[in-house]
Amino acid sequence: MLTALLVVASGASAQQSAPAGSAALAELTPSEVAAIDKIASTVIERKATPSVAIGIAKNGRLVFAKAYGYRNLDDKVPADADTMYGIGSNTKQFTAAAILMLRDEGKLDVDAPVGRYLPGIPHGNEVLIRNLLTHTGGYAEFTEIDDIDRLGARPATNDEILETVVSRPLGFKPGTKWQYSNTAFVMLARIIEKLSGMSYSEFLRARIFDPLGMTRTRYEDQQLVESNRATGYTRFAMGEQEHEAHLDYTWFSGAGAIESTVADLEKWNNAIDRGTLLTPASREMMHTTFKLADGTDTNYGFGLFMRSLPGGKHVVLHGGDTTGFGTQDARFVEDGIDVIVLTNQEPASYNAVMNALYRVVVTPPSPTPPPANAPSPAPSASPARIAYSKPELDALARRWLDDAVAGTVDLAKLRPSARAILRQPRYQAALRDLARFGPRTYRLVNVDRRAPTSSYQYLLQTPQRTLLYLFSVDDDGSIAGAEVFDPNPLAPDPAPAAAK
């Protein structure tokens, strides 16, 4: 699931909350505040998201908290700093911390097999708890099953979610490969329930949210009425913003079911980085990157990415993409700067916003940190089960989008869930509308494998804008989906050609 980042236009339509406090806000200069306002207004004007909430902390203290744009486009309801957003996969660091809390109580060994805590689970003697925490276990990805849209319309228990995929063969020997896994974190949520005697949501509330004073954070319950919660939106290709399709949040579970605010997320950052929620040993485990059997560094600890920056610095972070929301929570360790970005659109370009905010508040400007995506497999060969060579794959991806822009979508080649989307006239029109950007060149920049689907990320260079094209193929050769969005809405438009 991807996310998109845009806010509402500046001026009368760009609403913003009161700052976290005038004294705290003084720690940012007027020029820095103006630069942040400009970043927010730009992404809104370019329809990267209906709203964006931005939090900046220095040495653990929130010094800037503002929201811009509309949390609900239908009623033009402005967002504010207290608006709740779905945080998607940022939930994973909460799940990892909960597991480590149980470790600190002597109830769990992270190097024990999963089967010790979930007796009878398929592959339970092969996969360790540590593998689940670091995306190195190899379980199939439940978000990639073809029935997810149908099944996801109703609530599900963690056991029901796991039953959809865990009996399938492992994708690789545990510990030998890094492959992002939502399934693993649903499994961890089930382990938390078994060992604590509480539901996953109740554990979060009783053991984390309440003790930390995170009063504006909860495990999403769509039956509850919340007066200041952002509505989730999506944008197909470069078309109009629309409501995201419903997917019951119980399906996100320990992988992505939390919603929160910028202020509460900074409370969380302090608890993990500077507090007593975990023992020092567990905190160290959480922030230590996992190395594969061949010595490759995954740049991932327990529910957290760790990225090196120039000058010996590093950033600890995690993004979150879920239905209608995109978020980033980044801690630039040596700078003592935390940057939080919350948006209510998918796909969202939150990394571009995070990078721009970091450059505003860190002096002198530091080189742009790399985005918090999965480690990129070398794109020299396709990992899909149908053995495409790279030239064949490139030709397939290029031909499909070129045909779609020309007005011809080959529905027969799509998996059923993708076919249901692409047969709708408004989505076909959005693809045709890409012609306005001019001719396209394609460059493969990343491959993401989540069995049974391989997703290929191409940079589309056009005279008007550089776009990102995501083309996904299932193991049986069916096309699982295609999406195009602006990865950096802050990039300036190219200068118009000189008149002849």
C-alpha positions as CSV (number, residue, x, y, z in Angstrom):
1,M,0.0,0.0,0.0
2,L,1.4,3.3,-1.0
3,T,0.6,6.8,0.2
4,A,0.5,10.2,-1.4
5,L,1.3,13.6,0.3
6,L,-0.4,16.8,-0.4
7,V,-2.1,19.6,1.6
8,V,-4.6,22.4,0.9
9,A,-3.6,25.5,-0.9
10,S,-2.1,28.4,0.9
11,G,-4.1,31.5,1.7
12,A,-7.7,31.3,3.0
13,S,-8.0,27.6,2.1
14,A,-4.8,26.6,4.0
15,Q,-5.9,26.4,7.6
16,Q,-3.3,25.8,10.3
17,S,-3.5,25.0,14.0
18,A,-2.2,27.2,16.8
19,P,1.5,26.3,17.5
20,A,2.4,24.0,20.3
21,G,3.2,27.1,22.4
22,S,4.6,30.5,21.6
23,A,7.6,30.1,23.8
24,A,8.5,26.7,22.2
25,L,7.9,28.0,18.7
26,A,10.5,30.7,19.3
27,E,13.1,28.1,19.0
28,L,12.4,28.2,15.2
29,T,13.3,31.4,13.4
30,P,10.6,33.3,11.4
31,S,12.4,32.3,8.2
32,E,12.3,28.7,9.2
33,V,8.6,28.9,10.0
34,A,7.9,30.6,6.7
35,A,9.9,27.9,4.9
36,I,7.8,25.1,6.6
37,D,4.6,27.0,5.7
38,K,5.8,27.1,2.1
39,I,6.6,23.4,2.0
40,A,3.1,22.6,3.3
41,S,1.3,24.9,0.9
42,T,3.2,23.6,-2.1
43,V,2.3,19.9,-1.5
44,I,-1.4,20.9,-1.0
45,E,-1.5,23.0,-4.2
46,R,-0.2,20.0,-6.1
47,K,-2.8,17.7,-4.6
48,A,-0.3,15.5,-2.9
49,T,-2.8,15.3,0.1
50,P,-5.8,17.1,1.4
51,S,-4.0,17.9,4.6
52,V,-0.6,17.5,6.3
53,A,0.3,17.7,10.0
54,I,4.0,18.6,10.7
55,G,5.8,18.1,14.0
56,I,9.4,19.2,14.7
57,A,11.1,18.4,18.0
58,K,14.5,19.4,19.3
59,N,16.2,17.2,21.9
60,G,12.9,15.6,22.7
61,R,10.7,18.7,23.0
62,L,8.1,19.5,20.4
63,V,8.8,23.0,19.2
64,F,6.6,23.1,16.1
65,A,3.1,21.5,15.6
66,K,0.9,22.7,12.7
67,A,-1.6,21.2,10.4
68,Y,-2.5,22.5,7.0
69,G,-5.4,21.8,4.6
70,Y,-8.6,19.9,5.0
71,R,-9.1,16.8,7.1
72,N,-12.4,16.3,5.1
73,L,-12.7,17.6,1.6
74,D,-16.5,17.1,1.3
75,D,-17.3,19.5,4.1
76,K,-14.1,21.6,3.9
77,V,-13.2,20.8,7.5
78,P,-9.7,22.2,8.3
79,A,-7.2,20.0,10.0
80,D,-5.4,21.1,13.2
81,A,-2.5,19.8,15.2
82,D,-4.8,17.6,17.2
83,T,-6.3,15.9,14.2
84,M,-5.8,12.1,14.3
85,Y,-4.3,10.3,11.3
86,G,-3.9,6.6,10.5
87,I,-0.1,6.0,11.0
88,G,0.0,2.7,9.0
89,S,3.2,0.8,9.3
90,N,4.5,3.2,12.0
91,T,2.4,0.8,14.1
92,K,5.2,-1.8,13.7
93,Q,7.5,0.0,16.1
94,F,4.8,-0.2,18.8
95,T,4.3,-3.9,18.1
96,A,8.1,-4.5,18.4
97,A,8.3,-2.5,21.6
98,A,5.3,-4.5,23.1
99,I,7.2,-7.8,22.3
100,L,10.3,-6.4,24.0
101,M,8.2,-5.4,27.0
102,L,7.2,-9.0,27.3
103,R,10.8,-10.0,26.9
104,D,11.8,-7.7,29.8
105,E,9.2,-9.5,31.9
106,G,10.8,-12.8,31.2
107,K,7.8,-14.1,29.1
108,L,9.5,-14.3,25.8
109,D,12.9,-15.0,24.1
110,V,13.4,-13.2,20.8
111,D,15.6,-16.1,19.6
112,A,13.0,-18.7,20.3
113,P,11.1,-20.3,17.5
114,V,7.6,-18.9,16.8
115,G,6.1,-22.3,17.5
116,R,7.0,-22.0,21.2
117,Y,4.4,-19.3,21.6
118,L,2.0,-20.3,18.8
119,P,1.9,-24.1,18.9
120,G,1.0,-25.7,15.6
121,I,1.6,-22.6,13.5
122,P,3.1,-23.7,10.1
123,H,6.9,-23.3,9.9
124,G,6.9,-22.5,13.6
125,N,10.0,-24.5,14.2
126,E,11.9,-22.8,11.4
127,V,11.1,-19.1,12.0
128,L,12.4,-17.2,15.1
129,I,10.7,-14.3,16.8
130,R,13.7,-12.3,15.7
131,N,13.0,-13.1,12.1
132,L,9.4,-11.8,12.5
133,L,10.7,-8.5,14.0
134,T,13.2,-7.9,11.2
135,H,11.2,-9.1,8.1
136,T,13.5,-12.1,7.6
137,G,11.0,-14.9,8.2
138,G,9.7,-15.7,4.7
139,Y,6.0,-16.0,5.4
140,A,3.7,-15.1,2.5
141,E,2.2,-11.6,2.5
142,F,-1.5,-11.6,3.3
143,T,-1.9,-8.1,1.7
144,E,-1.1,-9.6,-1.6
145,I,-3.8,-12.3,-1.7
146,D,-6.3,-11.7,-4.5
147,D,-9.3,-11.8,-2.1
148,I,-8.0,-9.1,0.2
149,D,-10.5,-6.4,-1.0
150,R,-13.5,-8.8,-0.5
151,L,-12.3,-10.3,2.8
152,G,-11.1,-6.9,4.1
153,A,-14.7,-5.5,4.0
154,R,-15.5,-7.3,7.2
155,P,-13.7,-7.5,10.6
156,A,-11.2,-10.3,11.2
157,T,-9.3,-11.8,14.1
158,N,-5.5,-12.2,14.0
159,D,-6.0,-15.9,13.6
160,E,-8.3,-15.5,10.6
161,I,-5.8,-13.1,8.9
162,L,-2.9,-15.6,9.5
163,E,-5.0,-18.5,8.2
164,T,-5.1,-16.9,4.7
165,V,-1.3,-17.4,4.1
166,V,0.7,-19.1,6.8
167,S,0.3,-22.6,5.4
168,R,2.0,-21.6,2.2
169,P,5.6,-22.5,1.7
170,L,8.1,-20.0,3.1
171,G,9.6,-17.7,0.4
172,F,13.1,-18.4,1.6
173,K,15.1,-19.9,4.4
174,P,14.6,-17.7,7.5
175,G,17.5,-15.2,8.0
176,T,18.8,-15.4,4.5
177,K,16.7,-12.6,2.9
178,W,14.9,-9.4,3.8
179,Q,11.4,-9.2,2.6
180,Y,8.9,-6.7,4.1
181,S,6.2,-8.6,5.9
182,N,2.9,-7.4,7.3
183,T,2.1,-11.0,8.0
184,A,5.0,-11.2,10.5
185,F,3.6,-8.3,12.5
186,V,0.1,-9.7,12.7
187,M,1.7,-12.9,14.0
188,L,3.6,-10.8,16.6
189,A,0.3,-9.2,17.6
190,R,-1.2,-12.7,18.1
191,I,1.8,-13.6,20.3
192,I,1.3,-10.5,22.4
193,E,-2.3,-11.6,22.9
194,K,-1.3,-15.1,23.9
195,L,1.3,-14.1,26.4
196,S,-0.4,-11.1,28.0
197,G,-4.0,-12.5,28.2
198,M,-5.2,-9.2,26.6
199,S,-6.3,-8.3,23.1
200,Y,-3.6,-6.5,21.1
201,S,-5.6,-3.3,21.2
202,E,-6.1,-3.5,25.0
203,F,-2.4,-4.2,25.6
204,L,-1.5,-1.1,23.6
205,R,-4.0,1.1,25.6
206,A,-3.2,-0.3,29.1
207,R,0.6,-0.8,28.8
208,I,1.7,2.0,26.3
209,F,-0.9,4.7,25.5
210,D,-2.3,5.4,28.9
211,P,1.0,5.3,30.8
212,L,2.7,7.6,28.3
213,G,-0.2,10.1,28.3
214,M,-0.9,9.4,24.6
215,T,-4.6,10.5,24.9
216,R,-5.0,11.1,21.2
217,T,-3.7,7.7,20.1
218,R,-5.7,4.5,19.7
219,Y,-6.1,1.3,17.9
220,E,-8.5,2.2,15.2
221,D,-12.1,1.2,15.9
222,Q,-14.4,2.3,13.0
223,Q,-17.4,1.9,15.3
224,L,-16.3,4.8,17.4
225,V,-17.3,8.4,16.6
226,E,-14.3,10.7,16.5
227,S,-14.9,14.4,15.9
228,N,-11.4,15.3,14.9
229,R,-10.1,12.4,12.7
230,A,-8.9,12.9,9.2
231,T,-10.7,11.2,6.4
232,G,-8.6,9.1,4.1
233,Y,-8.3,9.8,0.4
234,T,-6.6,8.4,-2.6
235,R,-5.6,9.7,-6.0
236,F,-5.3,7.3,-9.0
237,A,-2.5,8.3,-11.4
238,M,-2.6,12.1,-11.4
239,G,-6.4,12.3,-11.3
240,E,-8.8,13.8,-8.8
241,Q,-8.7,13.1,-5.1
242,E,-11.4,10.7,-3.9
243,H,-12.4,8.7,-0.8
244,E,-10.2,5.6,-0.2
245,A,-12.1,2.3,-0.5
246,H,-13.1,0.8,2.8
247,L,-10.8,-1.9,4.4
248,D,-11.6,-2.9,8.0
249,Y,-8.8,-1.8,10.2
250,T,-8.7,-5.2,12.0
251,W,-6.9,-6.4,9.0
252,F,-4.0,-4.0,9.7
253,S,-3.6,-5.3,13.3
254,G,0.0,-5.2,14.6
255,A,1.2,-4.1,11.1
256,G,-0.7,-0.9,10.8
257,A,-3.9,-0.3,12.9
258,I,-2.9,2.7,15.1
259,E,-4.0,6.3,14.6
260,S,-2.3,9.2,16.3
261,T,-1.2,12.9,16.3
262,V,2.1,14.7,16.0
263,A,2.2,15.5,19.7
264,D,1.5,11.9,20.8
265,L,4.1,10.5,18.4
266,E,6.7,12.7,20.0
267,K,5.7,11.3,23.4
268,W,6.3,7.9,21.8
269,N,9.7,8.9,20.4
270,N,10.8,10.1,23.8
271,A,9.6,6.9,25.5
272,I,11.6,4.8,23.0
273,D,14.7,6.9,22.7
274,R,15.0,8.5,26.2
275,G,12.4,6.8,28.5
276,T,12.0,3.8,30.6
277,L,9.4,1.8,28.6
278,L,12.1,-0.7,27.7
279,T,15.2,-1.9,29.5
280,P,18.5,-0.6,28.0
281,A,19.2,-4.1,26.6
282,S,15.9,-4.2,24.8
283,R,16.2,-0.7,23.5
284,E,19.6,-1.7,22.1
285,M,18.1,-4.7,20.4
286,M,15.4,-2.6,18.9
287,H,18.0,-0.2,17.4
288,T,20.4,-2.8,16.1
289,T,20.2,-3.7,12.5
290,F,19.8,-7.3,11.5
291,K,22.5,-8.9,9.3
292,L,21.6,-11.7,7.0
293,A,23.3,-15.0,6.9
294,D,25.7,-13.8,4.3
295,G,26.6,-10.7,6.3
296,T,24.4,-8.2,4.4
297,D,23.1,-5.4,6.6
298,T,19.3,-5.0,6.2
299,N,19.3,-1.5,7.7
300,Y,16.4,-2.7,9.8
301,G,16.2,-3.4,13.6
302,F,13.0,-4.4,15.4
303,G,10.2,-2.4,13.7
304,L,12.6,0.5,12.8
305,F,14.8,1.4,9.8
306,M,18.3,2.7,10.5
307,R,19.9,4.8,7.7
308,S,23.4,6.2,7.6
309,L,23.8,9.9,6.6
310,P,26.9,11.8,5.4
311,G,29.3,13.0,8.1
312,G,28.9,10.0,10.3
313,K,25.2,10.8,11.2
314,H,22.3,8.5,11.0
315,V,18.5,8.6,11.1
316,V,16.1,6.1,12.8
317,L,12.7,6.1,11.1
318,H,9.7,4.3,9.8
319,G,7.1,5.3,7.2
320,G,3.5,4.3,7.2
321,D,1.3,3.6,4.2
322,T,-2.3,2.5,4.7
323,T,-5.7,3.0,3.1
324,G,-6.0,6.8,2.7
325,F,-3.0,7.8,4.8
326,G,0.8,8.2,4.6
327,T,3.1,9.1,7.5
328,Q,6.7,9.4,8.5
329,D,8.4,9.5,11.9
330,A,12.1,10.2,11.7
331,R,14.7,10.8,14.4
332,F,17.9,12.4,13.2
333,V,20.0,11.1,16.1
334,E,23.2,13.3,16.1
335,D,21.2,16.4,15.3
336,G,18.7,15.9,18.1
337,I,15.9,16.6,15.6
338,D,12.7,14.6,15.2
339,V,10.5,15.2,12.1
340,I,6.9,13.9,12.0
341,V,4.8,14.1,8.8
342,L,1.1,12.9,8.8
343,T,-1.0,13.0,5.6
344,N,-4.5,11.8,4.6
345,Q,-3.9,10.6,1.1
346,E,-2.5,7.4,-0.5
347,P,-0.1,7.3,-2.2
348,A,1.9,10.1,-0.4
349,S,5.3,11.7,-0.9
350,Y,6.1,12.0,2.8
351,N,9.8,11.3,2.4
352,A,10.1,14.4,0.1
353,V,8.4,16.5,2.8
354,M,10.6,15.0,5.6
355,N,13.8,15.7,3.6
356,A,12.7,19.3,2.9
357,L,11.8,19.9,6.6
358,Y,15.1,18.5,7.8
359,R,17.0,20.8,5.5
360,V,15.1,23.8,6.9
361,V,15.8,23.1,10.6
362,V,19.4,21.8,10.4
363,T,22.1,24.4,9.7
364,P,24.1,24.2,7.6
365,P,21.8,22.1,5.3
366,S,22.8,18.5,5.2
367,P,22.6,16.2,2.2
368,T,19.2,14.7,1.6
369,P,18.8,11.5,3.6
370,P,17.7,8.4,1.7
371,P,14.0,7.5,1.8
372,A,12.9,4.9,4.3
373,N,12.0,2.2,1.7
374,A,12.9,-1.4,1.8
375,P,16.5,-2.3,0.9
376,S,16.5,-2.4,-2.9
377,P,17.3,-5.7,-4.6
378,A,19.5,-5.3,-7.6
379,P,17.1,-4.8,-10.6
380,S,19.3,-6.8,-13.0
381,A,16.9,-9.7,-13.0
382,S,13.2,-10.3,-12.2
383,P,12.5,-12.2,-9.0
384,A,9.0,-13.1,-10.4
385,R,8.3,-16.8,-10.9
386,I,7.8,-16.3,-14.6
387,A,11.3,-15.8,-15.8
388,Y,11.3,-12.4,-17.4
389,S,14.7,-11.0,-18.3
390,K,15.2,-7.4,-17.4
391,P,14.7,-6.2,-21.0
392,E,11.5,-8.3,-21.2
393,L,10.2,-6.9,-18.0
394,D,11.0,-3.3,-19.0
395,A,9.3,-3.8,-22.3
396,L,6.2,-5.3,-20.6
397,A,5.9,-2.4,-18.1
398,R,6.5,0.2,-20.7
399,R,4.0,-1.3,-23.2
400,W,1.3,-1.6,-20.6
401,L,1.4,2.0,-19.5
402,D,1.9,3.3,-23.1
403,D,-1.2,1.4,-24.1
404,A,-3.2,2.6,-21.2
405,V,-2.2,6.3,-21.9
406,A,-3.2,5.7,-25.5
407,G,-6.7,4.6,-24.3
408,T,-6.3,0.8,-24.4
409,V,-6.2,-1.1,-21.1
410,D,-5.8,-4.9,-21.6
411,L,-8.2,-6.0,-18.9
412,A,-7.6,-9.7,-19.6
413,K,-4.0,-9.6,-18.4
414,L,-5.0,-8.1,-15.0
415,R,-5.6,-10.0,-11.8
416,P,-9.3,-9.9,-10.8
417,S,-9.0,-7.2,-8.1
418,A,-6.9,-5.0,-10.4
419,R,-9.4,-5.6,-13.3
420,A,-12.3,-4.4,-11.1
421,I,-10.5,-1.1,-10.6
422,L,-9.2,-0.5,-14.1
423,R,-12.5,-1.2,-15.8
424,Q,-13.9,1.9,-14.2
425,P,-14.0,4.8,-16.7
426,R,-12.6,7.4,-14.3
427,Y,-9.5,5.4,-13.7
428,Q,-9.0,4.8,-17.4
429,A,-9.4,8.5,-17.9
430,A,-6.8,9.3,-15.3
431,L,-4.3,7.1,-17.2
432,R,-5.1,8.7,-20.5
433,D,-4.7,12.1,-18.9
434,L,-1.0,11.3,-18.3
435,A,-0.5,12.2,-22.0
436,R,-0.5,15.9,-21.0
437,F,2.9,15.5,-19.4
438,G,4.5,14.6,-22.8
439,P,6.7,11.7,-23.9
440,R,8.0,9.4,-21.2
441,T,11.3,7.6,-20.6
442,Y,11.5,4.7,-18.2
443,R,14.2,3.8,-15.7
444,L,13.9,0.9,-13.2
445,V,15.1,2.1,-9.8
446,N,13.8,-0.5,-7.3
447,V,12.2,-4.0,-7.0
448,D,10.0,-5.0,-4.1
449,R,9.1,-8.6,-3.6
450,R,6.1,-9.5,-1.5
451,A,5.1,-13.0,-2.5
452,P,3.2,-13.8,-4.7
453,T,3.8,-10.3,-6.2
454,S,6.8,-8.5,-7.5
455,S,6.6,-4.7,-7.8
456,Y,8.8,-2.7,-10.1
457,Q,9.4,1.0,-9.5
458,Y,10.2,3.1,-12.6
459,L,11.1,6.8,-12.8
460,L,9.2,8.4,-15.6
461,Q,11.0,11.3,-17.0
462,T,8.7,13.7,-18.9
463,P,9.1,17.3,-20.1
464,Q,6.7,18.5,-17.4
465,R,7.5,16.4,-14.3
466,T,9.4,13.4,-13.0
467,L,6.9,10.8,-11.9
468,L,7.1,7.4,-10.2
469,Y,5.5,4.4,-11.9
470,L,4.8,1.2,-9.9
471,F,4.1,-1.9,-12.0
472,S,3.2,-5.1,-10.2
473,V,3.2,-8.7,-11.6
474,D,2.0,-11.8,-9.9
475,D,3.9,-15.1,-10.1
476,D,1.5,-16.5,-12.6
477,G,2.1,-13.6,-15.0
478,S,-1.1,-11.6,-14.1
479,I,-0.6,-7.9,-13.8
480,A,-1.4,-7.1,-10.1
481,G,-1.6,-3.3,-10.5
482,A,-0.2,-0.1,-11.9
483,E,0.1,3.3,-10.3
484,V,1.6,6.6,-11.2
485,F,2.2,9.5,-8.8
486,D,4.5,12.5,-8.1
487,P,7.3,11.3,-5.7
488,N,8.4,14.9,-5.0
489,P,5.6,17.5,-5.2
490,L,8.2,20.1,-3.9
491,A,10.3,19.9,-7.1
492,P,9.9,23.1,-9.2
493,D,8.1,22.8,-12.5
494,P,10.5,23.0,-15.4
495,A,11.0,26.4,-17.0
496,P,8.8,26.9,-20.1
497,A,10.6,26.5,-23.4
498,A,11.7,29.8,-25.0
499,A,9.5,31.1,-27.8
500,K,10.8,30.6,-31.2
